[in-house]
Amino acid sequence: MDFQKGLSPYNTAKMFVDALVKAEFFNSADFEMDGDDNNFTFKAINCPYKSHCSRLIEEGKEIACLRAITLLGAMEYNKEGESLKYMYKFEFNKETPCLVSFEKFKD
């Protein structure tokens, strides 16, 4: 995968996800991604980590979304410090798709 540097944060995350689809690591039917550089969402329709997250919640442990952390990592690789400008909110849903929203809070 050729990582294209210099893209905006949203386009960096999208480029990374598109590359994972092309490499057949992600299935394009398993997620939806929409938004812009200030606010964007990643909806995990079918996530391989869902059973693990469910187990952690049942045990009363905190969870962090591995998909979200991966997208932040792509933004950080593109431009150092970029991921620190975003906060993400993770809505875990056992029976429905999980939703991760990214919001830029700092310029």
Biopython code that builds the backbone (N, CA, C, O; Angstrom):
import numpy as np
from Bio.PDB.StructureBuilder import StructureBuilder

atoms = [
    (1, "MET", "N", (0.850, -1.171, 0.000)),
    (1, "MET", "CA", (0.000, 0.000, 0.000)),
    (1, "MET", "C", (0.894, 1.232, 0.000)),
    (1, "MET", "O", (1.789, 1.355, 0.836)),
    (2, "ASP", "N", (0.656, 2.123, -0.918)),
    (2, "ASP", "CA", (1.357, 3.402, -0.943)),
    (2, "ASP", "C", (0.569, 4.400, -0.125)),
    (2, "ASP", "O", (-0.574, 4.726, -0.444)),
    (3, "PHE", "N", (1.195, 4.881, 0.933)),
    (3, "PHE", "CA", (0.544, 5.852, 1.807)),
    (3, "PHE", "C", (0.808, 7.225, 1.231)),
    (3, "PHE", "O", (1.955, 7.662, 1.137)),
    (4, "GLN", "N", (-0.261, 7.904, 0.845)),
    (4, "GLN", "CA", (-0.151, 9.220, 0.225)),
    (4, "GLN", "C", (-0.130, 10.293, 1.306)),
    (4, "GLN", "O", (-1.150, 10.552, 1.945)),
    (5, "LYS", "N", (1.009, 10.911, 1.511)),
    (5, "LYS", "CA", (1.125, 11.955, 2.534)),
    (5, "LYS", "C", (0.591, 13.278, 1.994)),
    (5, "LYS", "O", (0.530, 13.503, 0.786)),
    (6, "GLY", "N", (0.206, 14.149, 2.935)),
    (6, "GLY", "CA", (-0.225, 15.493, 2.569)),
    (6, "GLY", "C", (-1.725, 15.653, 2.394)),
    (6, "GLY", "O", (-2.195, 16.755, 2.108)),
    (7, "LEU", "N", (-2.488, 14.579, 2.559)),
    (7, "LEU", "CA", (-3.942, 14.686, 2.446)),
    (7, "LEU", "C", (-4.513, 15.293, 3.720)),
    (7, "LEU", "O", (-3.855, 15.309, 4.761)),
    (8, "SER", "N", (-5.730, 15.788, 3.631)),
    (8, "SER", "CA", (-6.416, 16.299, 4.817)),
    (8, "SER", "C", (-6.709, 15.126, 5.758)),
    (8, "SER", "O", (-6.676, 13.974, 5.324)),
    (9, "PRO", "N", (-6.996, 15.396, 7.036)),
    (9, "PRO", "CA", (-7.238, 14.302, 7.990)),
    (9, "PRO", "C", (-8.335, 13.324, 7.553)),
    (9, "PRO", "O", (-8.130, 12.111, 7.587)),
    (10, "TYR", "N", (-9.500, 13.849, 7.141)),
    (10, "TYR", "CA", (-10.581, 12.948, 6.715)),
    (10, "TYR", "C", (-10.151, 12.132, 5.504)),
    (10, "TYR", "O", (-10.371, 10.921, 5.459)),
    (11, "ASN", "N", (-9.540, 12.790, 4.524)),
    (11, "ASN", "CA", (-9.115, 12.080, 3.319)),
    (11, "ASN", "C", (-7.996, 11.087, 3.608)),
    (11, "ASN", "O", (-7.885, 10.067, 2.927)),
    (12, "THR", "N", (-7.171, 11.368, 4.603)),
    (12, "THR", "CA", (-6.149, 10.410, 5.023)),
    (12, "THR", "C", (-6.810, 9.154, 5.587)),
    (12, "THR", "O", (-6.452, 8.036, 5.216)),
    (13, "ALA", "N", (-7.775, 9.344, 6.485)),
    (13, "ALA", "CA", (-8.484, 8.202, 7.071)),
    (13, "ALA", "C", (-9.210, 7.413, 5.982)),
    (13, "ALA", "O", (-9.185, 6.182, 5.982)),
    (14, "LYS", "N", (-9.854, 8.120, 5.060)),
    (14, "LYS", "CA", (-10.584, 7.463, 3.977)),
    (14, "LYS", "C", (-9.630, 6.701, 3.056)),
    (14, "LYS", "O", (-9.922, 5.575, 2.655)),
    (15, "MET", "N", (-8.495, 7.311, 2.722)),
    (15, "MET", "CA", (-7.508, 6.651, 1.877)),
    (15, "MET", "C", (-7.014, 5.364, 2.538)),
    (15, "MET", "O", (-6.835, 4.345, 1.871)),
    (16, "PHE", "N", (-6.795, 5.418, 3.844)),
    (16, "PHE", "CA", (-6.326, 4.251, 4.587)),
    (16, "PHE", "C", (-7.380, 3.140, 4.560)),
    (16, "PHE", "O", (-7.050, 1.980, 4.313)),
    (17, "VAL", "N", (-8.630, 3.487, 4.811)),
    (17, "VAL", "CA", (-9.717, 2.500, 4.784)),
    (17, "VAL", "C", (-9.873, 1.921, 3.380)),
    (17, "VAL", "O", (-10.040, 0.711, 3.226)),
    (18, "ASP", "N", (-9.820, 2.774, 2.353)),
    (18, "ASP", "CA", (-9.927, 2.297, 0.972)),
    (18, "ASP", "C", (-8.801, 1.314, 0.639)),
    (18, "ASP", "O", (-9.019, 0.328, -0.066)),
    (19, "ALA", "N", (-7.601, 1.587, 1.148)),
    (19, "ALA", "CA", (-6.473, 0.680, 0.913)),
    (19, "ALA", "C", (-6.706, -0.666, 1.599)),
    (19, "ALA", "O", (-6.348, -1.712, 1.059)),
    (20, "LEU", "N", (-7.310, -0.636, 2.794)),
    (20, "LEU", "CA", (-7.616, -1.884, 3.497)),
    (20, "LEU", "C", (-8.681, -2.687, 2.760)),
    (20, "LEU", "O", (-8.643, -3.917, 2.764)),
    (21, "VAL", "N", (-9.629, -2.002, 2.128)),
    (21, "VAL", "CA", (-10.636, -2.683, 1.309)),
    (21, "VAL", "C", (-9.956, -3.315, 0.095)),
    (21, "VAL", "O", (-10.208, -4.473, -0.237)),
    (22, "LYS", "N", (-9.097, -2.544, -0.556)),
    (22, "LYS", "CA", (-8.396, -3.044, -1.744)),
    (22, "LYS", "C", (-7.532, -4.258, -1.402)),
    (22, "LYS", "O", (-7.410, -5.182, -2.206)),
    (23, "ALA", "N", (-6.936, -4.255, -0.215)),
    (23, "ALA", "CA", (-6.104, -5.382, 0.223)),
    (23, "ALA", "C", (-6.943, -6.544, 0.758)),
    (23, "ALA", "O", (-6.404, -7.569, 1.174)),
    (24, "GLU", "N", (-8.270, -6.373, 0.742)),
    (24, "GLU", "CA", (-9.231, -7.363, 1.220)),
    (24, "GLU", "C", (-9.103, -7.646, 2.712)),
    (24, "GLU", "O", (-9.431, -8.735, 3.183)),
    (25, "PHE", "N", (-8.620, -6.645, 3.447)),
    (25, "PHE", "CA", (-8.589, -6.738, 4.903)),
    (25, "PHE", "C", (-9.918, -6.259, 5.480)),
    (25, "PHE", "O", (-10.364, -6.759, 6.514)),
    (26, "PHE", "N", (-10.552, -5.292, 4.814)),
    (26, "PHE", "CA", (-11.903, -4.814, 5.133)),
    (26, "PHE", "C", (-12.814, -5.202, 3.984)),
    (26, "PHE", "O", (-12.369, -5.297, 2.840)),
    (27, "ASN", "N", (-14.081, -5.425, 4.280)),
    (27, "ASN", "CA", (-15.102, -5.608, 3.267)),
    (27, "ASN", "C", (-15.880, -4.301, 3.194)),
    (27, "ASN", "O", (-16.325, -3.797, 4.225)),
    (28, "SER", "N", (-16.054, -3.750, 2.019)),
    (28, "SER", "CA", (-16.717, -2.446, 1.884)),
    (28, "SER", "C", (-18.157, -2.459, 2.392)),
    (28, "SER", "O", (-18.701, -1.400, 2.703)),
    (29, "ALA", "N", (-18.784, -3.626, 2.482)),
    (29, "ALA", "CA", (-20.155, -3.715, 2.998)),
    (29, "ALA", "C", (-20.198, -3.702, 4.526)),
    (29, "ALA", "O", (-21.277, -3.623, 5.113)),
    (30, "ASP", "N", (-19.042, -3.779, 5.166)),
    (30, "ASP", "CA", (-18.989, -3.882, 6.626)),
    (30, "ASP", "C", (-18.896, -2.546, 7.350)),
    (30, "ASP", "O", (-18.871, -2.514, 8.580)),
    (31, "PHE", "N", (-18.844, -1.446, 6.608)),
    (31, "PHE", "CA", (-18.723, -0.142, 7.261)),
    (31, "PHE", "C", (-19.293, 0.964, 6.378)),
    (31, "PHE", "O", (-19.490, 0.788, 5.176)),
    (32, "GLU", "N", (-19.548, 2.093, 7.002)),
    (32, "GLU", "CA", (-19.907, 3.321, 6.292)),
    (32, "GLU", "C", (-19.058, 4.431, 6.890)),
    (32, "GLU", "O", (-18.842, 4.473, 8.101)),
    (33, "MET", "N", (-18.583, 5.318, 6.046)),
    (33, "MET", "CA", (-17.757, 6.428, 6.506)),
    (33, "MET", "C", (-18.229, 7.682, 5.801)),
    (33, "MET", "O", (-18.416, 7.693, 4.584)),
    (34, "ASP", "N", (-18.422, 8.751, 6.585)),
    (34, "ASP", "CA", (-18.954, 9.973, 5.999)),
    (34, "ASP", "C", (-18.513, 11.169, 6.825)),
    (34, "ASP", "O", (-18.251, 11.041, 8.021)),
    (35, "GLY", "N", (-18.430, 12.322, 6.196)),
    (35, "GLY", "CA", (-18.139, 13.546, 6.922)),
    (35, "GLY", "C", (-17.127, 14.418, 6.228)),
    (35, "GLY", "O", (-16.976, 14.383, 5.007)),
    (36, "ASP", "N", (-16.430, 15.209, 7.037)),
    (36, "ASP", "CA", (-15.405, 16.114, 6.537)),
    (36, "ASP", "C", (-14.302, 16.233, 7.585)),
    (36, "ASP", "O", (-14.287, 15.487, 8.564)),
    (37, "ASP", "N", (-13.386, 17.167, 7.379)),
    (37, "ASP", "CA", (-12.242, 17.278, 8.287)),
    (37, "ASP", "C", (-12.613, 17.712, 9.699)),
    (37, "ASP", "O", (-11.857, 17.451, 10.635)),
    (38, "ASN", "N", (-13.739, 18.356, 9.874)),
    (38, "ASN", "CA", (-14.140, 18.804, 11.213)),
    (38, "ASN", "C", (-14.917, 17.752, 11.987)),
    (38, "ASN", "O", (-14.762, 17.632, 13.203)),
    (39, "ASN", "N", (-15.739, 17.000, 11.300)),
    (39, "ASN", "CA", (-16.558, 15.950, 11.920)),
    (39, "ASN", "C", (-16.738, 14.814, 10.920)),
    (39, "ASN", "O", (-17.171, 15.037, 9.790)),
    (40, "PHE", "N", (-16.409, 13.613, 11.332)),
    (40, "PHE", "CA", (-16.723, 12.478, 10.472)),
    (40, "PHE", "C", (-17.061, 11.265, 11.321)),
    (40, "PHE", "O", (-16.703, 11.182, 12.496)),
    (41, "THR", "N", (-17.758, 10.330, 10.699)),
    (41, "THR", "CA", (-18.201, 9.138, 11.408)),
    (41, "THR", "C", (-17.730, 7.881, 10.685)),
    (41, "THR", "O", (-17.552, 7.861, 9.467)),
    (42, "PHE", "N", (-17.538, 6.851, 11.470)),
    (42, "PHE", "CA", (-17.223, 5.522, 10.965)),
    (42, "PHE", "C", (-18.221, 4.582, 11.628)),
    (42, "PHE", "O", (-18.212, 4.407, 12.846)),
    (43, "LYS", "N", (-19.071, 3.988, 10.824)),
    (43, "LYS", "CA", (-20.090, 3.066, 11.325)),
    (43, "LYS", "C", (-19.626, 1.644, 11.034)),
    (43, "LYS", "O", (-19.505, 1.249, 9.874)),
    (44, "ALA", "N", (-19.367, 0.882, 12.083)),
    (44, "ALA", "CA", (-18.888, -0.496, 11.943)),
    (44, "ALA", "C", (-20.089, -1.434, 11.888)),
    (44, "ALA", "O", (-20.612, -1.849, 12.923)),
    (45, "ILE", "N", (-20.514, -1.758, 10.694)),
    (45, "ILE", "CA", (-21.685, -2.609, 10.498)),
    (45, "ILE", "C", (-21.370, -4.047, 10.907)),
    (45, "ILE", "O", (-22.172, -4.705, 11.570)),
    (46, "ASN", "N", (-20.212, -4.516, 10.510)),
    (46, "ASN", "CA", (-19.767, -5.862, 10.872)),
    (46, "ASN", "C", (-18.308, -5.755, 11.290)),
    (46, "ASN", "O", (-17.425, -5.602, 10.447)),
    (47, "CYS", "N", (-18.058, -5.834, 12.581)),
    (47, "CYS", "CA", (-16.709, -5.628, 13.106)),
    (47, "CYS", "C", (-16.178, -6.922, 13.729)),
    (47, "CYS", "O", (-16.872, -7.540, 14.536)),
    (48, "PRO", "N", (-14.972, -7.339, 13.372)),
    (48, "PRO", "CA", (-14.413, -8.563, 13.940)),
    (48, "PRO", "C", (-14.112, -8.455, 15.436)),
    (48, "PRO", "O", (-13.911, -9.472, 16.101)),
    (49, "TYR", "N", (-14.080, -7.238, 15.966)),
    (49, "TYR", "CA", (-13.774, -7.044, 17.383)),
    (49, "TYR", "C", (-15.020, -7.018, 18.273)),
    (49, "TYR", "O", (-14.897, -6.926, 19.494)),
    (50, "LYS", "N", (-16.204, -7.096, 17.686)),
    (50, "LYS", "CA", (-17.444, -6.935, 18.450)),
    (50, "LYS", "C", (-17.570, -7.954, 19.588)),
    (50, "LYS", "O", (-17.970, -7.592, 20.694)),
    (51, "SER", "N", (-17.241, -9.197, 19.336)),
    (51, "SER", "CA", (-17.366, -10.204, 20.402)),
    (51, "SER", "C", (-16.384, -9.915, 21.533)),
    (51, "SER", "O", (-16.706, -10.119, 22.704)),
    (52, "HIS", "N", (-15.204, -9.449, 21.194)),
    (52, "HIS", "CA", (-14.214, -9.097, 22.218)),
    (52, "HIS", "C", (-14.706, -7.910, 23.048)),
    (52, "HIS", "O", (-14.617, -7.934, 24.275)),
    (53, "CYS", "N", (-15.220, -6.879, 22.390)),
    (53, "CYS", "CA", (-15.759, -5.715, 23.110)),
    (53, "CYS", "C", (-16.927, -6.135, 24.001)),
    (53, "CYS", "O", (-17.038, -5.678, 25.138)),
    (54, "SER", "N", (-17.792, -6.999, 23.488)),
    (54, "SER", "CA", (-18.932, -7.482, 24.277)),
    (54, "SER", "C", (-18.461, -8.179, 25.542)),
    (54, "SER", "O", (-19.010, -7.956, 26.621)),
    (55, "ARG", "N", (-17.457, -9.012, 25.411)),
    (55, "ARG", "CA", (-16.921, -9.740, 26.558)),
    (55, "ARG", "C", (-16.339, -8.778, 27.594)),
    (55, "ARG", "O", (-16.565, -8.947, 28.792)),
    (56, "LEU", "N", (-15.601, -7.783, 27.146)),
    (56, "LEU", "CA", (-15.021, -6.807, 28.075)),
    (56, "LEU", "C", (-16.106, -6.035, 28.817)),
    (56, "LEU", "O", (-15.984, -5.791, 30.017)),
    (57, "ILE", "N", (-17.159, -5.652, 28.115)),
    (57, "ILE", "CA", (-18.259, -4.918, 28.749)),
    (57, "ILE", "C", (-18.962, -5.803, 29.770)),
    (57, "ILE", "O", (-19.287, -5.348, 30.866)),
    (58, "GLU", "N", (-19.197, -7.062, 29.418)),
    (58, "GLU", "CA", (-19.828, -7.995, 30.357)),
    (58, "GLU", "C", (-18.992, -8.171, 31.622)),
    (58, "GLU", "O", (-19.535, -8.414, 32.700)),
    (59, "GLU", "N", (-17.680, -8.049, 31.491)),
    (59, "GLU", "CA", (-16.779, -8.165, 32.637)),
    (59, "GLU", "C", (-16.613, -6.841, 33.377)),
    (59, "GLU", "O", (-15.868, -6.757, 34.353)),
    (60, "GLY", "N", (-17.316, -5.800, 32.903)),
    (60, "GLY", "CA", (-17.251, -4.496, 33.562)),
    (60, "GLY", "C", (-15.972, -3.725, 33.286)),
    (60, "GLY", "O", (-15.598, -2.845, 34.061)),
    (61, "LYS", "N", (-15.307, -4.044, 32.200)),
    (61, "LYS", "CA", (-14.055, -3.369, 31.854)),
    (61, "LYS", "C", (-14.304, -2.276, 30.824)),
    (61, "LYS", "O", (-15.271, -2.328, 30.064)),
    (62, "GLU", "N", (-13.424, -1.293, 30.812)),
    (62, "GLU", "CA", (-13.525, -0.231, 29.818)),
    (62, "GLU", "C", (-13.013, -0.747, 28.485)),
    (62, "GLU", "O", (-12.162, -1.635, 28.423)),
    (63, "ILE", "N", (-13.550, -0.171, 27.424)),
    (63, "ILE", "CA", (-13.094, -0.556, 26.092)),
    (63, "ILE", "C", (-12.698, 0.691, 25.312)),
    (63, "ILE", "O", (-13.143, 1.800, 25.605)),
    (64, "ALA", "N", (-11.866, 0.482, 24.329)),
    (64, "ALA", "CA", (-11.505, 1.512, 23.357)),
    (64, "ALA", "C", (-11.692, 0.882, 21.986)),
    (64, "ALA", "O", (-11.446, -0.311, 21.811)),
    (65, "CYS", "N", (-12.118, 1.658, 21.035)),
    (65, "CYS", "CA", (-12.391, 1.124, 19.701)),
    (65, "CYS", "C", (-11.094, 0.999, 18.901)),
    (65, "CYS", "O", (-10.419, 1.993, 18.633)),
    (66, "LEU", "N", (-10.759, -0.229, 18.529)),
    (66, "LEU", "CA", (-9.537, -0.461, 17.763)),
    (66, "LEU", "C", (-9.616, 0.142, 16.368)),
    (66, "LEU", "O", (-8.600, 0.566, 15.818)),
    (67, "ARG", "N", (-10.805, 0.184, 15.794)),
    (67, "ARG", "CA", (-10.971, 0.830, 14.484)),
    (67, "ARG", "C", (-10.643, 2.315, 14.589)),
    (67, "ARG", "O", (-9.938, 2.861, 13.741)),
    (68, "ALA", "N", (-11.159, 2.968, 15.637)),
    (68, "ALA", "CA", (-10.911, 4.404, 15.825)),
    (68, "ALA", "C", (-9.427, 4.677, 16.020)),
    (68, "ALA", "O", (-8.881, 5.616, 15.442)),
    (69, "ILE", "N", (-8.786, 3.865, 16.826)),
    (69, "ILE", "CA", (-7.362, 4.057, 17.100)),
    (69, "ILE", "C", (-6.543, 3.883, 15.820)),
    (69, "ILE", "O", (-5.552, 4.586, 15.616)),
    (70, "THR", "N", (-6.947, 2.962, 14.969)),
    (70, "THR", "CA", (-6.264, 2.751, 13.695)),
    (70, "THR", "C", (-6.382, 3.977, 12.797)),
    (70, "THR", "O", (-5.406, 4.382, 12.166)),
    (71, "LEU", "N", (-7.579, 4.573, 12.738)),
    (71, "LEU", "CA", (-7.762, 5.764, 11.902)),
    (71, "LEU", "C", (-6.968, 6.943, 12.451)),
    (71, "LEU", "O", (-6.389, 7.712, 11.683)),
    (72, "LEU", "N", (-6.938, 7.092, 13.768)),
    (72, "LEU", "CA", (-6.118, 8.149, 14.369)),
    (72, "LEU", "C", (-4.638, 7.914, 14.059)),
    (72, "LEU", "O", (-3.891, 8.862, 13.819)),
    (73, "GLY", "N", (-4.225, 6.662, 14.065)),
    (73, "GLY", "CA", (-2.842, 6.329, 13.727)),
    (73, "GLY", "C", (-2.489, 6.709, 12.299)),
    (73, "GLY", "O", (-1.382, 7.181, 12.037)),
    (74, "ALA", "N", (-3.418, 6.508, 11.374)),
    (74, "ALA", "CA", (-3.180, 6.908, 9.980)),
    (74, "ALA", "C", (-3.020, 8.421, 9.883)),
    (74, "ALA", "O", (-2.141, 8.910, 9.173)),
    (75, "MET", "N", (-3.868, 9.164, 10.595)),
    (75, "MET", "CA", (-3.761, 10.627, 10.580)),
    (75, "MET", "C", (-2.438, 11.076, 11.186)),
    (75, "MET", "O", (-1.818, 12.019, 10.696)),
    (76, "GLU", "N", (-2.007, 10.411, 12.240)),
    (76, "GLU", "CA", (-0.744, 10.767, 12.909)),
    (76, "GLU", "C", (0.449, 10.464, 12.006)),
    (76, "GLU", "O", (1.404, 11.239, 11.953)),
    (77, "TYR", "N", (0.397, 9.343, 11.299)),
    (77, "TYR", "CA", (1.478, 8.984, 10.383)),
    (77, "TYR", "C", (1.588, 10.014, 9.266)),
    (77, "TYR", "O", (2.688, 10.349, 8.827)),
    (78, "ASN", "N", (0.445, 10.511, 8.812)),
    (78, "ASN", "CA", (0.411, 11.500, 7.742)),
    (78, "ASN", "C", (1.023, 12.824, 8.184)),
    (78, "ASN", "O", (1.800, 13.434, 7.450)),
    (79, "LYS", "N", (0.666, 13.261, 9.389)),
    (79, "LYS", "CA", (1.170, 14.542, 9.896)),
    (79, "LYS", "C", (1.269, 14.456, 11.413)),
    (79, "LYS", "O", (0.256, 14.340, 12.104)),
    (80, "GLU", "N", (2.482, 14.511, 11.920)),
    (80, "GLU", "CA", (2.710, 14.379, 13.352)),
    (80, "GLU", "C", (1.904, 15.413, 14.136)),
    (80, "GLU", "O", (1.921, 16.602, 13.818)),
    (81, "GLY", "N", (1.205, 14.945, 15.155)),
    (81, "GLY", "CA", (0.393, 15.810, 16.006)),
    (81, "GLY", "C", (-1.048, 15.958, 15.547)),
    (81, "GLY", "O", (-1.875, 16.497, 16.283)),
    (82, "GLU", "N", (-1.368, 15.489, 14.340)),
    (82, "GLU", "CA", (-2.721, 15.664, 13.790)),
    (82, "GLU", "C", (-3.765, 14.909, 14.603)),
    (82, "GLU", "O", (-4.863, 15.419, 14.822)),
    (83, "SER", "N", (-3.438, 13.712, 15.048)),
    (83, "SER", "CA", (-4.421, 12.913, 15.790)),
    (83, "SER", "C", (-4.785, 13.559, 17.125)),
    (83, "SER", "O", (-5.867, 13.315, 17.658)),
    (84, "LEU", "N", (-3.890, 14.379, 17.662)),
    (84, "LEU", "CA", (-4.150, 15.031, 18.949)),
    (84, "LEU", "C", (-5.171, 16.152, 18.840)),
    (84, "LEU", "O", (-5.615, 16.686, 19.856)),
    (85, "LYS", "N", (-5.548, 16.514, 17.617)),
    (85, "LYS", "CA", (-6.536, 17.573, 17.390)),
    (85, "LYS", "C", (-7.959, 17.028, 17.365)),
    (85, "LYS", "O", (-8.919, 17.788, 17.232)),
    (86, "TYR", "N", (-8.090, 15.720, 17.492)),
    (86, "TYR", "CA", (-9.397, 15.069, 17.394)),
    (86, "TYR", "C", (-9.725, 14.304, 18.666)),
    (86, "TYR", "O", (-8.854, 13.730, 19.320)),
    (87, "MET", "N", (-11.004, 14.316, 18.991)),
    (87, "MET", "CA", (-11.466, 13.393, 20.016)),
    (87, "MET", "C", (-12.469, 12.473, 19.323)),
    (87, "MET", "O", (-13.147, 12.860, 18.371)),
    (88, "TYR", "N", (-12.539, 11.272, 19.821)),
    (88, "TYR", "CA", (-13.520, 10.363, 19.237)),
    (88, "TYR", "C", (-14.472, 9.891, 20.311)),
    (88, "TYR", "O", (-14.102, 9.697, 21.469)),
    (89, "LYS", "N", (-15.710, 9.712, 19.890)),
    (89, "LYS", "CA", (-16.753, 9.171, 20.759)),
    (89, "LYS", "C", (-17.142, 7.828, 20.178)),
    (89, "LYS", "O", (-17.368, 7.687, 18.976)),
    (90, "PHE", "N", (-17.214, 6.858, 21.048)),
    (90, "PHE", "CA", (-17.467, 5.488, 20.631)),
    (90, "PHE", "C", (-18.768, 5.021, 21.246)),
    (90, "PHE", "O", (-18.917, 4.998, 22.468)),
    (91, "GLU", "N", (-19.710, 4.647, 20.398)),
    (91, "GLU", "CA", (-20.994, 4.124, 20.864)),
    (91, "GLU", "C", (-21.027, 2.630, 20.554)),
    (91, "GLU", "O", (-21.263, 2.222, 19.417)),
    (92, "PHE", "N", (-20.787, 1.822, 21.587)),
    (92, "PHE", "CA", (-20.844, 0.376, 21.401)),
    (92, "PHE", "C", (-22.298, -0.070, 21.455)),
    (92, "PHE", "O", (-23.039, 0.298, 22.366)),
    (93, "ASN", "N", (-22.690, -0.859, 20.479)),
    (93, "ASN", "CA", (-24.037, -1.408, 20.417)),
    (93, "ASN", "C", (-23.923, -2.899, 20.144)),
    (93, "ASN", "O", (-23.451, -3.314, 19.086)),
    (94, "LYS", "N", (-24.358, -3.692, 21.102)),
    (94, "LYS", "CA", (-24.212, -5.143, 20.967)),
    (94, "LYS", "C", (-25.042, -5.707, 19.817)),
    (94, "LYS", "O", (-24.590, -6.606, 19.108)),
    (95, "GLU", "N", (-26.250, -5.185, 19.630)),
    (95, "GLU", "CA", (-27.164, -5.742, 18.626)),
    (95, "GLU", "C", (-27.175, -4.978, 17.307)),
    (95, "GLU", "O", (-27.682, -5.488, 16.307)),
    (96, "THR", "N", (-26.633, -3.779, 17.285)),
    (96, "THR", "CA", (-26.642, -2.960, 16.072)),
    (96, "THR", "C", (-25.216, -2.483, 15.791)),
    (96, "THR", "O", (-24.323, -2.677, 16.615)),
    (97, "PRO", "N", (-25.002, -1.862, 14.634)),
    (97, "PRO", "CA", (-23.645, -1.391, 14.324)),
    (97, "PRO", "C", (-23.124, -0.379, 15.349)),
    (97, "PRO", "O", (-23.880, 0.434, 15.882)),
    (98, "CYS", "N", (-21.838, -0.447, 15.607)),
    (98, "CYS", "CA", (-21.188, 0.535, 16.479)),
    (98, "CYS", "C", (-20.934, 1.802, 15.666)),
    (98, "CYS", "O", (-20.758, 1.745, 14.449)),
    (99, "LEU", "N", (-20.918, 2.919, 16.338)),
    (99, "LEU", "CA", (-20.697, 4.195, 15.669)),
    (99, "LEU", "C", (-19.558, 4.932, 16.356)),
    (99, "LEU", "O", (-19.554, 5.107, 17.574)),
    (100, "VAL", "N", (-18.603, 5.354, 15.557)),
    (100, "VAL", "CA", (-17.481, 6.140, 16.063)),
    (100, "VAL", "C", (-17.543, 7.493, 15.383)),
    (100, "VAL", "O", (-17.555, 7.579, 14.155)),
    (101, "SER", "N", (-17.583, 8.550, 16.180)),
    (101, "SER", "CA", (-17.575, 9.896, 15.606)),
    (101, "SER", "C", (-16.285, 10.597, 16.008)),
    (101, "SER", "O", (-15.836, 10.507, 17.151)),
    (102, "PHE", "N", (-15.708, 11.288, 15.053)),
    (102, "PHE", "CA", (-14.475, 12.042, 15.254)),
    (102, "PHE", "C", (-14.812, 13.519, 15.150)),
    (102, "PHE", "O", (-15.480, 13.949, 14.209)),
    (103, "GLU", "N", (-14.351, 14.284, 16.111)),
    (103, "GLU", "CA", (-14.610, 15.721, 16.101)),
    (103, "GLU", "C", (-13.302, 16.465, 16.319)),
    (103, "GLU", "O", (-12.562, 16.197, 17.266)),
    (104, "LYS", "N", (-13.036, 17.407, 15.418)),
    (104, "LYS", "CA", (-11.840, 18.233, 15.562)),
    (104, "LYS", "C", (-12.135, 19.286, 16.618)),
    (104, "LYS", "O", (-13.104, 20.035, 16.496)),
    (105, "PHE", "N", (-11.311, 19.349, 17.649)),
    (105, "PHE", "CA", (-11.550, 20.308, 18.722)),
    (105, "PHE", "C", (-10.430, 21.335, 18.830)),
    (105, "PHE", "O", (-10.492, 22.245, 19.656)),
    (106, "LYS", "N", (-9.417, 21.188, 18.002)),
    (106, "LYS", "CA", (-8.263, 22.079, 18.086)),
    (106, "LYS", "C", (-7.689, 22.275, 16.686)),
    (106, "LYS", "O", (-7.613, 21.327, 15.904)),
    (107, "ASP", "N", (-7.290, 23.493, 16.374)),
    (107, "ASP", "CA", (-6.657, 23.759, 15.064)),
    (107, "ASP", "C", (-5.162, 23.622, 15.128)),
    (107, "ASP", "O", (-4.481, 23.811, 14.121)),
]
sb = StructureBuilder()
sb.init_structure("model")
sb.init_model(0)
sb.init_chain("A")
sb.init_seg("    ")
for serial, (resi, resn, name, xyz) in enumerate(atoms, 1):
    if name == "N":
        sb.init_residue(resn, " ", resi, " ")
    sb.init_atom(name, np.array(xyz, "f"), 0.0, 1.0, " ", f" {name:<3s}", serial, name[0])
structure = sb.get_structure()
